[in-house]
Amino acid sequence: MPTGVQRFSASWSAMTWLVTLAVVVVVVVATGAVLTKAERVSPEDESARLRLTAVALILPMILMICVLFAPLGYTIDDVGIVINRLGPNICILYSEVAEIRLINRRDLGFGVRLCASGGFFGFYGRFWSTRMGRFQAYVTDTKHLVLITRIDATKLLISPLPANLFVEVVENVRRQSQAPTRSAV
């Protein structure tokens, strides 16, 4: 039974806006300072000027790569859940989902980033917390959390808006896809 495609936003929290703005300002100021220093290097020392210019461009390049992995939104289709990104999207097939439910920040406990962004364009990557253990997150607002537990026990945290409607739609589509189909005799 096709249900069509439904899209959900990945709205930014005030914290995501603040961290993103702070990181961009720091990178712009640092890059400008290093480029200014490169301009002041004597014309005879061209290799020093090139090294400083290369160093100045490293942080902006790293941030541009990070943007590729930030969540832009979430899509529900007949096959599964898609986490939309500028880089490669992430698809979770319904057959891989053991459970999907709403959670709140307290359910996470104390957490640390293992290989992740801690607020720059969202909270995404690999994390560990005292209550959930290891999990992947593609979150832009920690007030609207949805936990997807896969059959292999891996956990994925997302923040679609509205979260309750997202869970409801996914559960309905999963139920429809698991319902036995009747064939005409």
Secondary structure, DSSP 4 states (H G I P E B T S, - for coil): -----EEEE-PPPHHHHHHHHHHHHHHHHHHHHHHHHHHHS-TT-HHHHHHHHHHHHHHHHHHHHHHHHS--EEEE-SSEEEEE-SS--EEEEGGGEEEEEEE-GGGT-SEEEEEEEEETTEEEEEEEETTTEEEEEEES-TTSEEEEEETTS-EEEE--BSHHHHHHHHHHHHHHHHSPPPPP-
